[in-house]
Amino acid sequence: MSRWEDDETFLSRWLNNEVSPEEKADFEASAEGKDYVAMMKAAERFRAPDYDARSQLDKLKNTIATLPKPVAKVIWMQPAFRYAVAASVVLITVIAFLLQPNLTRVSTGFGEQEIAFLPDGSEVRLNSSSSIAYDADEWQENRTVKLVGEAFFNVKKGSDFVVNTEGGNVKVLGTSFNVRSRNNTLEVVCFTGKVNVSSTKTDEDLTPGMGLRLNQGVLERSWTKTLGELPSWINGITNLEDVPLQEALNELTDVFGVEIDYDNTLDSLLFNGAFPNNDAEAAIKLVLEPLNIRYTFESNSGNLVIQGLNR
């Protein structure tokens, strides 16, 4: 048994950076530790002027189109960047399921994608810094997957299939859909079939092309649009529409592992655009320069410093 498994205070001390370097390295090298590290990030809300990234996105698509499609695990970029650990009681609650016994777990780190196959043959494609857990022994009676992060599901027909997230539940019989659950927000997009999204304050059905976003369980917005066969992130492009700037910054951390120094002064900015998952400097430029934000980025250390607006 590892030294932390019989220590009820270890997780709290680790989150508060109160463990020894040896304990920290030992824990973070474990499967449980990797799950926690992959999901550490801050969440704050911002607003900003609209930005049309269509021309940039078209250029990115032409570049990304030459990249190979993921068949098992794809690592777009996995530099030796540093990361910050934030202590949070809410965080412990959200990811506590990762320590439940008898669950099968699959997780990705910074810049990784992975394909997992569930016991019935249903397929789950995990985006960067994401985790799923399910009970393989009880799968025939209970097709339930717990998700932190983002994943695309292609579900085999059968009994009810449920995705549990911190922001709500997604229920289907057999369909394909994308779920993004980070920092009390939940976005669901239906690609085929029919999807039900529910929380304590929302109950909505989605058909192909429909999507919605919940914030702390409350419907924030919904939309209908023409979709491709797969979400853009699977093909190497992260596309964010009308999200708080902090959410875009968090995505940069999830994909590239960048550590961001920021003092919350730009709390009125909103990001609408896209960036490639294989080029950190290009991604940072596409997120920050359209918003007229000054910054410095050290590619060797992975440290991004937000300095404020250009005047």
Secondary structure, 3 states (H helix, E strand, C coil): CCCCCCCCCHHHHHHCCCCCHHHHHHHHCCHHHHHHHHCCCCCCCCCCCCCCCHHHHHHHHHHHCCCCCCCCEEECCCCCCCCCCCCCHHHHHHCHHHHCCCCEEEECCCCEEEEEECCCCCEEEECCCCEEEECCCCCCCCEEEEEEEEEEEECCCCCCEEEEECCEEEEECCCEEEEEEECCEEEEEEEECCEEEECCCCEEEECCCEEEEEECCEEEEEEECCCCCCCHHHHCEEEEEEEEHHHHHHHHHHHHCCEEECCCCCCCCEEEEEEECCCHHHHHHHHHHHHCEEEEEECCCCEEEEEEECC
